[in-house]
Amino acid sequence: MVSNLLGMLIGAEVDREEGGSGLSGAIEGYLIEGAVKAVAPLIATFALGWGVRLLARRAYAAVATKRLR
């Protein structure tokens, strides 16, 4: 719960600026921060895998073209 405190505080402040009581914003901030914590490692893994694949294809293309000449 303490780890999601920042998300709750930001969500409550945004909700107050929009004219709400802050409670619904705190709940939304808590949920959004939890979702970001769950999805961020997946995105990082995908990006790393894509980069490795790109570099492997470039290396293979460089080696394959040198053999043909």
Protein Blocks (a to p, Z undefined) as FASTA:
>chain_A
ZZmmmmmmmmmmmmmmnopaolmmmmmmmmmmmmmmmmmmmmmmmmmmmmmmmmmmmmmm
mmmmmmmZZ
